[in-house]
Amino acid sequence: MARYIGLMSGTSADGVDGVLADWDTTGRLQILGHVHQPFDAALRESALALNRSGADELHRAALVANGVARAYAAVVQALLAQCGCAASEVLALGAHGQTVRHQPGLHDGSGYTLQLLNAALLAEKTGIDVIADLRSRDVAAGGQGAPLVPALHAALFTEAARDVAVLNIGGIANLSLLPARQRGADAAVRGFDCGPGNALIDLWCERHTGRPYDADGAWAAQGRIDPALLARLLGEPYFAIPPPKSTGRDLFDAAWLDAMLARQVMPLPPQDVQATLTELTAVAAAQALRGCAPATQALRVCGGGTRNGQLMRRLAAQLPDLEITDTAAAGVPPEQVEAVAFAWLARAHLQREPGNLPEVTGACGWRVLGARYPGR
């Protein structure tokens, strides 16, 4: 028995997903439990505010880090209760933290990525060894620090005879490109952030409807895609940068969207903007996939975006020749994949195995990721 917990809160800042995972001696994964708990409104607002410069940032960031630790600890306790598992049975938990800035390679040549989490407080409250700060070592090695999930995607979703891609749609969307196993070791796994996922869709929905997300994409489905606005959005230089690359709310935020909309000759109805933002996520992912892996035959989709029916329909319209399913068809529910990845990274850390893929992140080599905070 090798039990690990993975905890993930993504750029949507909507809450925490936790899984309890078990790997047997052959490396086979079994997911024993899953819990999702939303952030309370004040914590979410405080975390999102730190995506922008403001007064007293150090104080506010420290309090958010404490709040994230407490939210994570609550998920851990719920998981243990759900599964009838004692904390002493868990070897470690991998905890992502809440990303508030992601600027690898910038400013001084090294840059940084910042995930807020008081890992010491989390270890104190759970009594379990915490593996945190899982991106910064890759950045120190010249990498993007993201995405980290392609290694897990390769382990879970690679097929013997056909090339497969995995699209994770969180606040930001990322692609993993998985060559068929029969192509051999020379065919490398690749991956990168392909653009916005839910971040802009959620932002616009909350601004105009007061709801934190567009349930099933129903509001977007009432609108009309505006070709001129879509073309302007797709003109963002990030989309033309070749991998390795990663992005976040540092780029795709309210200021970016407002600047794009300010160039409209005539204002659009809000639902048309929503339809166009939904199309942006689908088109950006489809173009990236066709451009980087045209031989791909199947696409597995995971993350919160799978619950947006309109987004999934638009993605299918952009990629009509591909078999598109969510990852449940391959054995892992879509809302659990990223949390499983951080359980996997905790396991890799304890086994002194690298957690990054240099071909994906651009790091100068393999690195063991994370820092360890012993439990009680």
Summary of the structure (lengths in Angstrom):
residues: 376
radius of gyration: 19.8
end to end distance: 20.8
largest distance: 62.2
contacts: 1378
relative contact order: 0.17
helix: 43%
strand: 21%
